[in-house]
Amino acid sequence: MLIRTHILFSFALLSVLSLALPGAQALLASSASTAVISNVLIDAAGHERRRSGGRMFIRRTPLTHTPLHSALFGAISSAPACFLLFHYSLLFQLAASPFFGALSGLSHIFLDAFTERGIYVKRNGRYERFALAHLPYNSPVNSVVAAASLFIAFACVSYAFGF
């Protein structure tokens, strides 16, 4: 999936969860940064660039494209949001932020499980690929998921801020 689809999907998921918790406005703001940072970090750290026959291609690695590793990278990526929330003494939101980061990382893996190459799972001590579907990287499903996520995120932000 495209990085914009990952970011919008993660933010929409975190937006819905933010509305169910106290301090939704602060959580929405930290969710936006967490969604961007976690998805960019997962792709930057977990993609390997290789050249083959004069052509460059990108390959996913198990470093960030397993459920456990993506959740850990997501939780780590919530550090900037934690710093801001701590600065404003929003303790409940501070506690929720690493959890939101982990969910953002898991949402990344969830979407990647629908692509051609899928994700990695550990079986019998080694990493194997797993895919729910085999959609191409630039499938039209990207646009549908991105549009639906944008609509959901906009609805949540509008509700939280009273637009």
N, C-alpha and C positions, 0 to 999 in steps of 0.2 A: 504494500500500500504506500501511497505517497505520504510524505512527512506532514503535509497540511491535513490530510485525513486523520492521521494518528493524533495530531494536536487537537483538532476539533472534536474528535470522538472522546478523547480523554477529558477535555474541558466540559463537554456536555455531561458525561458521566459524573464528574466531580461536582458540577453545578447542581444536578438533581440531588445528590447526597448532601450538599451544603444547605439546601433549603430545609432539610429534615433536622438540622442541628442548630443550637443557639449560636448567634453571631454569624449569620449567613453572609452578611456583606463582607466581613473580613475573610471568611473562608472562600468566598468567590474570588476575591482579589488574589489570595495566595494560591488558589487552584489554577488560575490563569498562568501564573509564573511556573508553577509546578508542572503543568501540562506541557508547556513549551520546553522547559529545561530537561525534563525526564525523557521526552521523546527524542529530542536532539541528541542528548547524551547517549541514549541506548543505540541510536543509529550510528553516531560517530565512533563510539567505542566498539561496537559489535559488527561493523562491516569491514571487510578486507577487500582492498582493490588489487586486482591481478590483471596482467597483460597476457593475452593468448593470441598468437597469430596476428599481431599488430592491432588487436582490438582490446579495449579495456573493459573489464566487467567487475561487478561488485558481488561479493559473496557474504552471506551472513555467517557469523561464527557463534559458537556456544557461549562465548564470553558474556553476551547480554541477551541472547535469544533463546533462553530457557525460562520457564516460569519463575523459578527461584531467583536466578540471576537478574532477571528484569525487575522483579519486585525489590530486590536489594538496591539496584541502581536507581529505581524510582524513589525509594525512601531516602537515599543519599541526596538525590537531586532536590529534595524539599528543604535543604539547608538554608538557601536564601530566604525562603518564605518563613522558616522558623526564626531566622534572625529578625526579620521585620515584625513578626508577631510578638516575639519576646520584647522587642524595643517598645511596643505599645502595650505590654503587659496583658496580652490576651491569652491567658494560660490554657483554657480549654482548646482554643483553636491551635495553639502551639502543640498540644498533645495529639491533635487530629492530623496535623500536617504530614508527618512521616507515613501515617496510614494512607492518606490521600496520595502521597508519592508512590507508595507500593501499588495502589490500585491503578494509578496512571501507567506504571510499568507493565502491570498485568493486562491492561487494556491494549497496550501496544502489541503484546504477544498474541492476544486474542485475535486482533485483526491480521497479524502476520500468518496466523494458522490457516487463513483462507487463501493465501497466495500459493503460487506454483511450488516454491521451495519449502514452504512451511516454516516450522520452528524446530528446535532440538528438544528431545526428551532423553533422559538417561535410562537405559535398559541394560541390565546385566553388566553394569560398570562402564558402558560406553555410550556416547551420544549418537542418537539416530534421529533422522528427520521424521517429522510428523506433520501432516496437513489435513485439514477438514475439507478443503476444496482445493482446486488448482487454478485459481484465477490468475491471469497475467498481472504483472506489476502495475500496468497502466490501464486496468480494466475500467469500464464505465461505472462499475460498482463504487469506485472511489468517489465519483461525483455524487452519487446517490447518498452514500454514507456521510460525506462531508456536508451536503445540503441539509440532511435530516439532523445532523449534530449541530449545525449552525442554528437551525430553527429551535431546537431544544435549549441550547445555551442562551439564545436571545430571550426566550420565554422565561427562563429561570432568572436571568439578570434583571429583566423587566419587573418580574414579580418581587424580587428581593429589594430593589431600589424604588419600587412604586412608580414606574413609568406608565 
